[in-house]
């Protein structure tokens, strides 16, 4: 028996973002695909990876990532800008990385963007970069040059 199909209509960018991270943790390619807008201009950059443009490229990369199993991840320190049609969040992702049998917590800084569509909020951008020295913290007042 196949599992029932429920329409995924995300009422808020927060709901869509939570579904994205839940799908990573459950290695559910179909669920993660539902969080993305099916559009030629969506974009995804995995830590240290190439810029992937278009829904087919993004979906393929996420399917490949999840073929290794669930991603143990949780978000910290969420900051959000939201208008009536666009939302941009920045989060610190705490990711469990296993190398040579050793588990390590690594921080990744990610920016997610969402667009409000007739069928609810959908992700249009996920850009993630490794945090310096693998750890991230909020810095309210930068010291020294910004760039």
C-alpha positions as CSV (number, residue, x, y, z in Angstrom):
1,X,0.0,0.0,0.0
2,X,1.4,3.4,-0.9
3,X,1.5,6.2,1.6
4,X,-1.3,8.7,1.3
5,X,-0.4,11.8,-0.6
6,X,-1.1,15.0,1.3
7,X,-0.9,18.3,-0.5
8,X,1.9,20.4,1.0
9,X,0.6,24.0,1.2
10,X,3.0,25.9,3.4
11,X,1.2,28.7,5.2
12,X,4.4,30.5,6.2
13,X,8.1,30.6,5.3
14,X,8.8,29.1,8.8
15,X,6.6,26.1,8.0
16,X,8.3,25.5,4.7
17,X,11.7,25.9,6.2
18,X,10.9,23.4,9.0
19,X,9.6,20.9,6.4
20,X,12.9,21.3,4.5
21,X,15.0,20.5,7.6
22,X,12.6,17.7,8.7
23,X,13.0,16.1,5.2
24,X,16.8,16.3,5.5
25,X,16.6,14.5,8.9
26,X,14.3,11.8,7.5
27,X,16.1,11.5,4.1
28,X,12.7,12.0,2.4
29,X,13.5,13.2,-1.2
30,X,9.8,13.6,-2.1
31,X,9.1,15.7,1.0
32,X,12.2,17.9,0.4
33,X,11.2,18.4,-3.3
34,X,7.8,19.7,-2.2
35,X,9.5,22.5,-0.3
36,X,11.1,23.9,-3.4
37,X,9.4,26.0,-6.1
38,X,9.5,24.1,-9.4
39,X,11.2,26.9,-11.4
40,X,14.2,27.4,-13.7
41,X,15.6,30.2,-11.5
42,X,15.8,28.5,-8.1
43,X,19.3,28.1,-6.8
44,X,21.2,25.9,-4.3
45,X,24.8,26.0,-3.1
46,X,25.9,23.3,-0.7
47,X,28.9,24.0,1.5
48,X,32.0,24.1,-0.7
49,X,29.8,23.1,-3.7
50,X,29.0,24.5,-7.1
51,X,26.0,26.8,-7.8
52,X,23.1,24.7,-8.9
53,X,20.4,26.5,-10.9
54,X,17.0,25.2,-11.8
55,X,14.6,22.8,-10.0
56,X,15.9,19.6,-11.8
57,X,19.6,20.3,-10.7
58,X,18.5,21.2,-7.2
59,X,16.3,18.1,-6.8
60,X,19.0,15.9,-8.2
61,X,21.6,17.2,-5.8
62,X,19.3,16.8,-2.8
63,X,18.4,13.2,-3.9
64,X,22.2,12.5,-4.2
65,X,22.8,14.0,-0.7
66,X,20.0,12.0,0.9
67,X,21.0,8.7,-0.8
68,X,23.6,8.5,1.9
69,X,20.8,8.5,4.6
70,X,19.4,11.1,6.9
71,X,21.3,14.3,7.6
72,X,21.5,15.0,11.4
73,X,20.9,18.7,11.5
74,X,19.3,21.3,13.7
75,X,19.0,25.0,13.2
76,X,20.2,27.7,15.7
77,X,19.9,31.4,15.8
78,X,17.4,32.0,13.1
79,X,17.1,35.6,11.7
80,X,14.4,36.5,9.3
81,X,13.3,39.3,7.0
82,X,9.8,38.9,5.6
83,X,7.6,40.9,3.3
84,X,4.2,40.0,2.0
85,X,5.7,37.9,-0.9
86,X,9.4,37.2,0.0
87,X,11.1,35.9,3.1
88,X,14.9,35.5,3.7
89,X,16.3,33.7,6.7
90,X,19.8,33.2,7.9
91,X,20.4,30.2,10.2
92,X,23.3,28.5,11.8
93,X,23.0,24.8,11.0
94,X,24.5,22.4,13.5
95,X,25.4,19.3,11.5
96,X,26.6,15.9,12.8
97,X,29.5,14.8,10.5
98,X,30.9,11.3,10.7
99,X,34.4,10.7,9.5
100,X,36.4,7.6,10.1
101,X,33.9,6.5,12.7
102,X,34.2,9.7,14.7
103,X,31.2,12.0,15.2
104,X,31.8,15.8,15.1
105,X,29.4,18.8,15.3
106,X,30.1,21.3,12.6
107,X,28.4,24.6,12.1
108,X,27.3,25.8,8.7
109,X,25.9,29.2,8.0
110,X,22.9,29.1,5.6
111,X,20.7,31.6,3.9
112,X,17.2,30.4,2.8
113,X,14.9,32.4,0.6
114,X,11.2,31.8,0.1
115,X,8.6,33.2,-2.3
116,X,4.8,33.3,-1.7
117,X,3.0,31.5,-4.5
118,X,-0.7,30.8,-5.1
119,X,0.0,27.3,-3.6
120,X,1.8,28.6,-0.5
121,X,5.4,29.5,0.4
122,X,8.1,27.7,-1.5
123,X,11.9,27.7,-1.2
124,X,13.8,29.5,-4.0
125,X,17.3,29.6,-2.5
126,X,19.5,27.6,-0.1
127,X,23.0,28.8,0.2
128,X,25.2,27.2,2.8
129,X,28.9,27.8,3.7
130,X,31.1,26.2,6.4
131,X,31.5,28.4,9.4
132,X,35.1,29.6,10.1
133,X,36.9,26.9,12.1
134,X,33.7,24.8,12.1
135,X,31.9,27.0,14.7
136,X,29.6,30.0,14.4
137,X,28.3,32.5,16.8
138,X,26.2,35.7,16.4
139,X,28.3,38.8,16.1
140,X,26.2,41.9,16.5
141,X,29.0,44.5,16.0
142,X,31.7,43.5,13.6
143,X,35.3,44.3,14.5
144,X,37.6,45.4,11.7
145,X,37.0,45.4,8.0
146,X,33.8,43.7,6.8
147,X,35.2,42.7,3.4
